[in-house]
Amino acid sequence: MSLTRYVLLAAVLWLWTPAALAQDNRLLLLEENMEQLAMEDEERDWEDELEDLSRRMDEPLNLNAATKEELEQFGFLTDLQIENIQAYVYIHGPMQTLYELQLVEGMDKRSIEMLLPFVCVRPVERQESRPSLQDILRYGRHEILARADVPFYTRKGYRKDYLGPSLYHSLRYSFRYGDQVQFGLTGEKDAGEPFLALHNRKGYDYYAYYLLLKDLGRLEALALGTYRLNFGQGLVMGSSFGLGKSFSLGTTGYRTEGIRNHGSTDEYNYLRGAAATVRLGRRWQATAFYSYRTLDGVIENGHITSIAKDGLHRTQKEADKMNCLSQQVVGGNLNAAYGALKMGLTGICYFFDRPYEPALRTYSRYNLRGNRFYNLGLDYRYRLGRFQLAGEAAMGKKGYAFFNRLRYDVAPGYALLLAHRYYAHDYWAWFARSFGEGSTPQNENGWYVAAETTALEDWRFFASADFFSFPWWRYRISKPSSGTELRLQAAWTPRSDVDMYANYRYKLKERDVTGTGGEDTRPTCHHRLRFRLAYTPSVWRFQTTADYNLFRQEGFEGSQGWQVTQQCACTLPGLPLSVSLQGTYFHADDYDSRVYAYERGLLYTFYTPSFYGDGFRCSAFLRCDIGNGFMAIAKLGHTVYRDRSSIGSGNDLIAGNRKTDLQVQLRMKF
């Protein structure tokens, strides 16, 4: 170690004491972004992403041997920070301690705090690129995860229509040998579905299974079974974490590309078949894939009139939709990297076993229909000094789409982002998922600008503005329309045990007046304000969250919603137990002013329920870890509504104003 490096490192160790490494605060920063994304996309399943992050905490990435692709899985790191980490190791040699991250140019305090739970430093060990079967079986790690949800209430459907018991349960098995060999099997039965009976005589209602091999010479990845893909900016194929509007620049773009396993209980967003990535040379890489899977839907007169995505088969009507149509997908990706420039070409063809002819309303008249479809996209990423550019242009059987983003790191701790998207009103892309106001890249045009700074000690500021328009009608908007969204956030971390932030979101959109049949469309504005304070003294954690919502449509009285949540958690000293208690009081006039309350959930789950009406919810969470091999979690939740005599509607109706549910999860690792 050089004398200069030794002096700098000694100064860092003196100025930054180990108390600043409190893990709870670091995880809170990551949790904050995940919670905001969950509020924007209530239907998204984050199970695979959370499992990957959890595994990284158990098996930290060695920074001295980390590749660019491995570092790119951490969306909060910029391309420049990743290059600087690798350059530091190359120039100065292997890191001796994680404190050296502060010596890496461009690494601010917040980025380091978010990275620390998932990385380590240790000497680089020489390993064979192709492990022997004996080593895989000997050193591989097994994990069995079982879950059961027990409701202490009865929904209306169980009296007549639901074919199975109210118990939800799932079972997951996974085997890993580092990142090189991954195998898994998942089975799930939703509440109300039969088990080992009727249409589920094979046991579980849903199965996922995968084998993923990586880093086998020129064969970089091979997936068999269920898997997911992501390329470019998601305009052709997108199923990865990110590309959402939150209070951070780290979620606005894709970076982790290629093949990933699918072992979650999400019954819709996956492919089933085979996919392989081969390195053609030092700069070139090619991926090919094929998928055949059945889908739920409705067939009428030889045509597919609707496709179900919820995976529920509780009633005979839902069971009749089960696996009644098939879909095949074939495609590939070719990409090349030349220094700071990376380009990729993605093409897919997909078709159903019969024509897809949904009943299209006026607002959806340009949606996908027919039988055979294709998409072709060209994407790029380029870094020039402190400028980072990324984008994709795509076309399909109908329409085209463009997305481009420019990030400028003005100075350490200061970043600006400008993004533009244009998604034609008739762009057809079944597997696309990209940045935008809508859930799919279609019928949208917009400019997004954001700024973030962490330059002030203990403070982080974020501001963004999104100006968007819709060339064609949308659901509940019977004309072309436009809108604006503004976001502001200030976060303060004065000490390792204190974290506080306040944020504000304003959204202006247009919407039909209810009951006018679309003849009267007026602007609506939605204000959302949140404050959170977390205090972590020693083994305790106290967290207070308060929200306020105001929704108003021009010419009508506004509606309001608010909630206050208090959480108290403790990791008992000397015992393998952690306990968390949480209480939420909420009041919201209607669905438009609904509020969200994040709640600590089971392993690999993220629970952010929404509430409207008047009531409260309390929950108790208990986790027991015995060594590194056994974990048990029990969570009891109780919700009371004070403004109604029943909860829900239809078959989900619960007689009474309260409901209690118990979740139990067991994990074994060996």
C-alpha positions in Angstrom: 0.0 0.0 0.0 1.4 3.4 -1.0 2.1 6.0 1.7 -0.5 8.4 0.3 -3.1 5.7 0.2 -2.3 4.7 3.8 -2.6 8.3 5.1 -5.9 8.8 3.3 -7.3 5.5 4.6 -6.2 6.3 8.2 -8.0 9.6 8.0 -11.1 7.9 6.7 -11.0 5.4 9.6 -10.7 8.2 12.1 -13.4 10.3 10.7 -15.9 7.6 10.0 -16.4 5.3 13.0 -18.0 1.9 12.8 -21.2 3.3 14.4 -21.9 4.8 11.0 -22.4 1.4 9.5 -25.8 0.6 11.2 -27.4 -1.8 8.8 -31.0 -0.8 9.5 -30.5 2.8 8.2 -28.8 1.5 5.1 -31.6 -0.9 4.4 -34.2 1.9 5.0 -32.8 3.8 2.0 -33.4 0.9 -0.3 -36.8 0.1 1.3 -37.8 3.7 0.7 -37.5 3.3 -3.1 -39.1 -0.1 -3.2 -42.1 1.2 -1.2 -42.6 4.2 -3.6 -42.5 1.8 -6.6 -45.0 -0.5 -5.0 -47.4 2.5 -4.5 -47.1 3.4 -8.2 -47.5 -0.2 -9.4 -49.8 -2.1 -7.0 -50.0 -5.2 -9.3 -46.3 -5.8 -9.6 -44.7 -8.8 -7.9 -41.2 -7.9 -6.4 -40.5 -11.4 -5.1 -37.6 -12.3 -7.4 -35.9 -8.9 -6.9 -36.2 -9.1 -3.1 -34.9 -12.7 -3.2 -31.8 -11.6 -5.2 -31.1 -8.7 -2.8 -31.6 -11.0 0.3 -29.2 -13.6 -1.2 -26.6 -10.9 -1.8 -26.8 -10.0 1.9 -26.1 -13.6 2.8 -23.5 -14.0 0.0 -21.9 -10.5 -0.4 -20.2 -9.7 -3.7 -16.4 -9.4 -3.5 -15.6 -6.0 -4.8 -12.0 -7.1 -5.6 -13.3 -9.6 -8.2 -16.7 -8.0 -9.2 -17.4 -7.7 -12.9 -19.2 -4.7 -14.4 -22.3 -6.8 -15.0 -22.4 -7.9 -11.3 -22.1 -4.3 -10.1 -24.9 -3.2 -12.5 -27.4 -5.2 -10.5 -27.3 -2.4 -7.9 -29.5 0.2 -9.6 -28.5 3.0 -7.2 -24.9 3.0 -8.6 -24.2 5.1 -11.7 -22.2 3.9 -14.6 -19.4 6.3 -13.6 -19.3 5.0 -10.1 -19.1 1.4 -11.3 -16.2 2.3 -13.6 -14.4 4.2 -10.8 -14.7 1.2 -8.4 -13.1 -1.1 -11.0 -10.5 1.5 -11.9 -9.6 1.9 -8.2 -9.0 -1.8 -7.8 -7.1 -2.0 -11.0 -4.8 0.9 -10.2 -4.3 0.4 -6.4 -4.8 -3.3 -6.1 -7.3 -5.2 -4.0 -9.2 -3.3 -1.3 -8.2 -4.2 2.2 -11.4 -2.8 3.8 -14.8 -1.5 2.8 -13.8 1.9 4.2 -11.8 2.4 1.0 -15.0 3.0 -0.9 -14.7 6.6 0.4 -11.5 6.9 -1.6 -13.3 6.0 -4.8 -14.0 9.1 -6.9 -17.7 9.9 -7.2 -18.8 7.6 -4.3 -21.0 9.7 -2.0 -22.1 8.8 1.5 -25.6 7.6 0.4 -24.4 5.3 -2.4 -21.9 3.7 0.0 -24.5 3.2 2.7 -26.8 1.5 0.2 -24.0 -0.7 -1.2 -22.5 -1.9 2.0 -25.0 -4.6 3.0 -24.4 -6.4 -0.3 -20.6 -6.4 -0.8 -17.4 -7.4 1.0 -13.7 -7.3 0.3 -11.5 -10.4 0.4 -8.5 -11.7 -1.5 -9.2 -12.9 -5.0 -9.1 -16.7 -5.2 -8.4 -18.5 -8.4 -11.3 -20.7 -9.4 -11.9 -23.1 -12.2 -14.4 -21.7 -14.7 -16.2 -25.0 -14.9 -16.8 -26.5 -11.4 -16.9 -30.3 -11.1 -20.2 -32.0 -10.3 -18.7 -33.2 -7.0 -17.9 -29.6 -6.0 -21.4 -28.4 -7.0 -23.1 -31.1 -4.9 -20.7 -30.6 -2.0 -20.6 -26.9 -1.7 -24.0 -25.9 -3.1 -26.6 -24.5 -0.8 -30.2 -25.7 -0.5 -33.1 -23.7 0.7 -36.7 -24.8 1.5 -39.3 -22.1 2.1 -42.9 -22.9 3.1 -45.7 -20.4 3.7 -49.3 -20.6 4.9 -51.9 -17.8 5.3 -54.8 -18.5 7.6 -57.8 -16.0 7.5 -60.0 -15.8 10.6 -63.0 -14.7 8.6 -65.2 -16.2 5.9 -65.8 -14.6 2.5 -69.2 -15.0 0.8 -67.7 -17.2 -2.0 -66.9 -20.0 0.4 -70.6 -20.5 1.2 -71.4 -21.5 -2.4 -69.0 -20.7 -5.3 -65.4 -21.3 -4.1 -64.2 -24.9 -4.8 -61.4 -25.1 -2.2 -60.5 -24.2 1.4 -59.6 -20.6 2.5 -56.0 -21.6 3.4 -53.3 -20.2 1.1 -50.0 -22.1 1.0 -46.9 -22.3 -1.1 -43.7 -24.3 -1.1 -40.3 -23.3 -2.7 -37.1 -25.2 -3.0 -33.9 -23.7 -4.4 -30.4 -24.9 -4.9 -27.4 -22.5 -5.6 -23.8 -23.0 -6.2 -22.8 -19.3 -6.2 -24.1 -17.6 -9.4 -23.0 -20.5 -11.6 -25.7 -23.1 -10.9 -29.2 -22.3 -9.8 -32.1 -24.7 -9.6 -35.6 -24.2 -8.2 -39.1 -25.4 -7.9 -42.1 -23.5 -6.7 -45.7 -24.5 -6.0 -48.6 -22.3 -4.9 -52.3 -22.6 -4.1 -54.3 -19.4 -3.7 -57.1 -19.1 -1.1 -60.3 -20.7 -2.4 -58.6 -23.1 -4.8 -58.8 -26.8 -4.4 -55.7 -28.9 -3.6 -55.2 -32.4 -5.0 -58.8 -32.3 -6.2 -61.0 -31.2 -9.1 -59.0 -29.3 -11.7 -55.9 -29.4 -9.4 -55.4 -33.1 -9.1 -51.7 -32.7 -9.5 -51.5 -30.8 -6.2 -50.7 -27.1 -6.5 -52.6 -24.8 -8.8 -49.3 -23.2 -10.1 -45.8 -24.6 -10.6 -42.6 -22.8 -11.6 -39.3 -24.6 -12.2 -36.0 -23.5 -13.5 -32.4 -24.5 -14.1 -30.0 -21.6 -14.7 -26.3 -22.1 -15.5 -23.8 -19.2 -15.8 -20.2 -18.6 -16.7 -19.5 -21.8 -18.5 -16.8 -20.7 -20.9 -18.4 -19.1 -24.0 -21.8 -20.1 -22.7 -22.5 -17.2 -20.4 -26.0 -18.3 -19.4 -28.4 -21.2 -20.1 -32.0 -21.2 -18.7 -34.4 -24.2 -18.8 -37.9 -24.0 -17.5 -39.4 -20.7 -16.3 -37.3 -17.5 -16.8 -37.5 -13.8 -17.4 -35.8 -11.5 -19.9 -34.8 -7.9 -20.2 -33.1 -6.1 -23.0 -32.4 -2.4 -23.7 -34.9 0.0 -22.2 -37.8 -2.5 -22.1 -39.6 -1.3 -25.3 -39.5 -4.9 -26.7 -38.8 -7.1 -23.7 -38.8 -5.7 -20.2 -39.4 -7.6 -16.9 -36.7 -6.2 -14.6 -36.7 -4.0 -11.5 -36.6 -0.3 -12.2 -38.1 2.1 -14.8 -40.5 3.6 -12.3 -41.0 7.2 -11.1 -40.0 7.5 -7.5 -38.0 9.9 -5.4 -34.7 8.7 -6.7 -32.8 8.8 -10.0 -31.8 5.1 -9.5 -35.1 3.7 -10.7 -35.6 5.5 -14.0 -33.6 3.2 -16.2 -32.8 -0.5 -16.9 -29.3 -1.7 -16.7 -29.3 -5.4 -15.7 -29.9 -7.2 -19.0 -30.2 -10.7 -20.1 -31.6 -13.9 -18.6 -32.9 -14.3 -15.0 -34.6 -17.2 -13.4 -38.3 -17.1 -12.4 -39.0 -18.8 -9.1 -41.6 -16.5 -7.6 -45.3 -17.1 -7.2 -46.2 -14.5 -9.9 -48.3 -16.7 -12.2 -48.3 -14.4 -15.3 -45.1 -12.5 -15.9 -42.6 -15.1 -17.1 -41.6 -17.3 -20.1 -41.3 -21.1 -20.1 -38.9 -22.9 -22.3 -35.2 -22.3 -23.0 -32.9 -19.4 -23.4 -29.1 -19.2 -23.9 -26.5 -16.4 -24.1 -23.2 -17.1 -25.9 -20.2 -14.8 -26.1 -19.1 -14.6 -29.7 -15.9 -12.7 -29.1 -14.4 -10.1 -26.8 -17.1 -7.6 -27.7 -20.0 -9.5 -29.0 -22.7 -11.4 -27.2 -25.8 -13.2 -28.6 -29.0 -14.5 -26.8 -31.6 -16.8 -28.3 -34.8 -17.9 -26.6 -38.0 -19.9 -27.1 -41.1 -20.1 -24.9 -44.2 -22.2 -25.0 -46.8 -21.8 -22.2 -50.5 -21.9 -21.6 -52.6 -19.0 -20.5 -55.9 -18.4 -18.8 -58.6 -16.8 -20.9 -62.0 -17.0 -22.5 -62.7 -18.6 -25.9 -65.8 -17.7 -27.9 -66.5 -18.9 -31.4 -62.9 -20.0 -31.9 -61.5 -16.6 -30.9 -59.7 -15.5 -27.7 -61.9 -12.7 -26.3 -60.0 -12.1 -23.0 -56.8 -13.2 -21.2 -56.8 -13.5 -17.4 -53.7 -12.4 -15.5 -54.7 -12.9 -11.9 -54.0 -16.7 -11.7 -57.1 -17.3 -9.6 -59.1 -20.5 -10.1 -61.5 -20.5 -7.1 -64.9 -20.9 -8.9 -66.0 -23.1 -11.7 -66.2 -20.1 -14.0 -62.5 -19.2 -13.2 -61.5 -22.9 -13.5 -63.0 -23.0 -17.0 -60.5 -20.3 -18.1 -57.6 -22.3 -16.9 -54.9 -23.1 -19.5 -57.4 -22.8 -22.4 -55.0 -21.1 -24.8 -51.3 -21.3 -25.6 -48.7 -18.7 -26.6 -45.3 -19.3 -28.3 -42.5 -16.8 -28.4 -39.2 -17.0 -30.2 -36.5 -14.3 -30.4 -33.0 -13.1 -29.8 -30.7 -10.3 -28.9 -27.3 -9.3 -30.3 -25.2 -6.7 -28.5 -21.7 -5.4 -28.7 -19.6 -3.2 -26.4 -16.9 -0.9 -27.7 -15.4 1.0 -24.8 -18.0 3.4 -23.5 -20.5 2.4 -26.2 -22.9 -0.5 -26.0 -25.5 -1.3 -28.6 -28.1 -4.1 -28.9 -30.6 -5.4 -31.3 -33.6 -7.3 -30.0 -36.3 -9.1 -32.0 -39.2 -11.3 -31.0 -42.1 -13.1 -32.7 -45.0 -14.4 -30.7 -48.4 -15.9 -31.5 -51.4 -17.6 -30.0 -53.0 -20.8 -31.0 -56.0 -18.9 -32.2 -56.9 -15.3 -33.1 -56.9 -12.8 -30.2 -60.0 -10.7 -30.7 -61.0 -8.9 -27.5 -64.0 -6.7 -27.3 -62.3 -3.3 -27.7 -64.0 -0.2 -26.3 -63.5 3.2 -27.8 -60.6 4.1 -25.5 -58.9 0.7 -26.4 -59.7 0.5 -30.1 -56.0 0.6 -31.0 -54.9 -2.2 -28.6 -53.3 -5.4 -29.7 -55.5 -7.9 -31.6 -54.9 -10.7 -34.2 -52.7 -13.8 -34.0 -49.1 -13.3 -35.1 -47.0 -10.4 -33.8 -43.4 -9.1 -33.8 -41.3 -6.4 -32.2 -37.9 -5.1 -33.2 -35.8 -2.7 -31.1 -32.4 -1.1 -31.3 -30.9 0.2 -28.0 -27.7 2.0 -27.0 -25.8 3.1 -23.9 -22.9 5.5 -24.1 -20.9 7.4 -21.5 -18.8 10.5 -22.3 -17.1 11.8 -19.2 -19.9 12.8 -16.8 -22.6 12.4 -19.5 -24.5 9.1 -19.7 -26.9 8.5 -22.6 -29.2 5.5 -23.0 -32.2 4.8 -25.2 -34.1 2.5 -27.5 -36.2 2.7 -30.7 -38.7 0.0 -31.4 -41.3 -1.0 -33.9 -43.9 -3.7 -34.0 -46.6 -5.0 -36.2 -48.3 -1.7 -35.4 -46.8 1.5 -34.4 -43.4 2.4 -33.0 -41.9 3.7 -29.7 -38.8 5.7 -28.6 -37.2 6.3 -25.2 -34.1 8.3 -24.5 -32.5 9.5 -21.3 -29.5 11.7 -20.6 -27.8 11.9 -17.2 -25.2 14.4 -16.3 -23.2 14.1 -13.1 -22.4 17.7 -12.6 -20.0 17.1 -9.7 -19.7 14.5 -7.0 -23.1 14.5 -5.2 -24.9 16.4 -8.0 -26.8 14.7 -10.8 -29.3 15.8 -13.5 -31.6 13.7 -15.6 -33.5 14.4 -18.8 -35.7 11.7 -20.4 -38.1 11.7 -23.4 -40.5 9.1 -24.5 -42.8 8.8 -27.4 -45.0 5.8 -27.6 -47.4 5.7 -30.5 -51.1 5.2 -29.8 -51.1 2.0 -31.8 -47.8 0.5 -30.7 -48.3 -3.2 -30.1 -45.8 -4.8 -27.7 -47.0 -7.6 -25.4 -43.8 -8.0 -23.4 -42.8 -4.4 -23.2 -42.4 -2.5 -19.9 -40.7 0.9 -19.9 -40.7 4.3 -18.2 -43.9 6.2 -18.3 -47.2 7.3 -16.8 -49.0 4.2 -18.1 -48.4 0.6 -17.4 -47.4 -0.2 -21.0 -45.4 1.9 -23.6 -48.4 2.9 -25.7 -50.3 6.1 -26.4 -48.0 8.4 -24.5 -45.6 11.3 -25.1 -43.6 13.0 -22.3 -40.6 14.8 -21.0 -39.2 14.1 -17.6 -36.5 16.1 -15.8 -35.0 15.4 -12.4 -32.3 16.6 -10.1 -30.7 15.0 -7.1 -28.0 16.1 -4.7 -26.2 14.5 -1.8 -23.4 17.1 -1.6 -24.6 18.6 1.7 -23.5 16.6 4.7 -26.4 14.5 6.1 -28.9 15.8 3.5 -30.3 14.5 0.2 -32.6 16.5 -2.0 -34.6 15.3 -5.0 -36.9 17.2 -7.4 -38.6 16.0 -10.6 -41.1 17.2 -13.1 -42.9 15.1 -15.7 -44.9 16.6 -18.5 -46.9 14.0 -20.5 -49.8 13.8 -23.0 -51.9 11.0 -24.4 -52.6 11.3 -28.2 -55.7 9.0 -28.0 -58.4 8.3 -25.4 -57.6 6.4 -22.2 -59.6 4.6 -19.6 -62.0 7.3 -18.1 -60.7 10.0 -20.5 -62.8 10.3 -23.6 -60.5 12.6 -25.6 -56.8 13.2 -26.1 -55.4 14.6 -22.8 -52.3 15.8 -21.0 -51.0 16.1 -17.5 -48.2 17.1 -15.2 -46.5 15.5 -12.2 -44.1 17.1 -9.7 -42.1 15.4 -7.0 -40.0 16.9 -4.2 -38.1 15.2 -1.3 -35.7 16.2 1.4 -34.0 13.5 3.5 -31.9 14.1 6.6 -29.6 11.6 8.3 -27.8 13.5 11.1 -26.6 10.4 12.8 -26.3 6.7 12.1 -29.4 6.0 14.2 -31.6 8.8 12.9 -33.2 9.0 9.5 -35.9 11.4 8.4 -37.5 12.5 5.1 -40.5 14.4 3.8 -41.8 14.3 0.3 -44.6 15.8 -1.8 -46.2 14.7 -5.0 -48.5 16.7 -7.2 -50.3 15.3 -10.2 -52.6 17.1 -12.6 -54.6 15.0 -15.1 -57.9 15.0 -16.9 -60.8 12.6 -16.3 -64.4 12.1 -17.4 -67.0 13.2 -14.9 -68.7 10.1 -13.6 -72.1 9.5 -15.1 -71.7 11.8 -18.1 -70.7 9.1 -20.6 -67.5 10.9 -21.5 -69.3 14.1 -22.6 -67.8 16.1 -19.7 -64.1 15.8 -19.0 -62.4 18.0 -16.4 -59.0 18.4 -14.8 -58.2 16.5 -11.6 -55.4 17.4 -9.2 -54.0 15.0 -6.6 -51.7 16.2 -3.7 -49.8 13.6 -1.7 -47.6 14.5 1.3 -45.6 12.1 3.4 -43.3 12.5 6.5 -41.3 9.7 8.0 -38.9 9.6 11.0 -36.9 6.5 12.0 -34.9 6.2 15.2 -32.7 3.2 15.8 -31.1 3.2 19.3 -29.1 0.0 19.8 -31.4 -3.0 19.4 -34.6 -0.9 19.0 -36.2 0.7 16.0 -39.0 3.3 16.1 -40.5 4.5 12.9 -43.3 7.1 12.5 -45.0 7.7 9.1 -47.7 10.3 8.4 -49.5 10.8 5.0 -52.0 13.3 3.7 -53.8 13.2 0.4 -56.1 15.7 -1.3 -58.0 14.8 -4.5 -60.1 17.3 -6.4 -61.9 17.4 -9.7 -62.7 20.8 -11.1 -66.2 21.9 -10.2 -66.6 19.3 -7.4 -65.9 19.1 -3.7 -62.5 17.5 -3.0 -61.9 14.4 -1.0 -59.2 13.9 1.7 -57.3 11.0 3.1 -54.7 10.7 5.9 -53.0 8.0 7.9 -50.5 7.8 10.8 -48.4 4.7 11.3 -46.2 3.8 14.3 -43.8 0.9 14.2 -41.7 -0.4 17.0 -39.2 -3.2 16.4 -36.6 -4.9 18.6 -33.9 -7.5 18.1 -33.7 -9.2 21.5 -30.1 -9.2 22.7 -28.8 -12.7 23.4 -31.8 -14.3 21.8 -32.4 -15.3 18.2 -35.7 -13.3 18.1 -36.8 -10.1 16.5 -40.2 -8.5 17.2 -42.1 -5.8 15.4 -45.4 -4.1 16.4 -47.2 -1.7 14.1 -50.4 0.3 14.3 -52.0 2.4 11.6 -55.0 4.8 11.8 -56.5 5.8 8.5 -59.3 8.0 7.2 -60.0 8.5 3.5 -63.2 9.8 2.0 -63.1 7.6 -1.1 -60.9 5.5 -3.3 -59.3 8.5 -5.1 -58.0 9.7 -1.7 -56.8 6.3 -0.5 -53.7 6.0 1.6 -50.9 3.4 1.7 -49.2 2.0 4.8 -46.0 -0.1 4.4 -45.9 -3.1 6.6 -43.1 -5.5 7.4 -43.9 -8.7 5.6 -42.6 -12.2 5.1 -39.3 -13.1 3.5 -39.1 -12.1 -0.1 -42.4 -10.2 0.1 -43.2 -6.5 0.1 -46.6 -5.6 1.6 -48.0 -2.1 1.0 -51.8 -2.3 1.3 -54.1 0.6 0.5 -57.0 1.8 2.6 -60.0 4.0 2.2 -62.8 4.7 4.7 -62.3 5.1 8.4 -60.5 2.6 10.6 -57.3 1.2 11.9 -55.0 -1.8 11.4 -52.5 -3.3 13.8 -50.0 -6.1 13.2 -47.4 -8.1 15.1 -44.4 -9.7 13.5 -42.1 -12.3 15.1 -39.0 -13.8 13.6 -36.8 -16.6 15.1 -33.5 -17.6 13.6 -31.8 -20.7 15.0 -28.2 -20.7 13.6 -27.9 -20.1 9.9 -30.1 -23.0 9.0 -33.6 -22.4 10.4 -35.9 -19.4 10.3 -39.5 -19.1 11.4 -41.8 -16.0 10.9 -45.3 -15.5 12.2 -47.3 -12.4 11.4 -50.7 -11.5 12.8 -52.8 -8.7 11.3 -56.1 -7.2 12.4 -58.1 -4.6 10.4 -61.2 -2.7 11.7 -63.4 -0.4 9.6 -65.5 2.0 11.6 -67.6 3.3 8.7 -69.1 0.1 7.4 -70.8 -3.2 8.4 -69.2 -5.3 5.7 -65.8 -5.5 3.8 -65.5 -6.1 0.1 -68.1 -7.1 -2.5 -69.2 -10.0 -4.5 -67.7 -13.3 -3.6 -65.0 -11.5 -1.6 -67.6 -10.0 0.7 -66.9 -10.3 4.5 -69.8 -9.9 6.8 -68.8 -7.6 9.6 -66.4 -4.7 9.9 -63.2 -6.4 10.9 -60.9 -9.1 9.6 -57.9 -11.0 11.1 -55.3 -13.0 9.3 -52.3 -15.0 10.3 -49.2 -15.7 8.1 -46.6 -18.3 8.9 -43.3 -18.9 7.1 -40.6 -21.5 7.7 -37.2 -21.7 6.0 -34.5 -24.3 6.1 -31.0 -23.8 4.6 -28.4 -26.5 4.4 
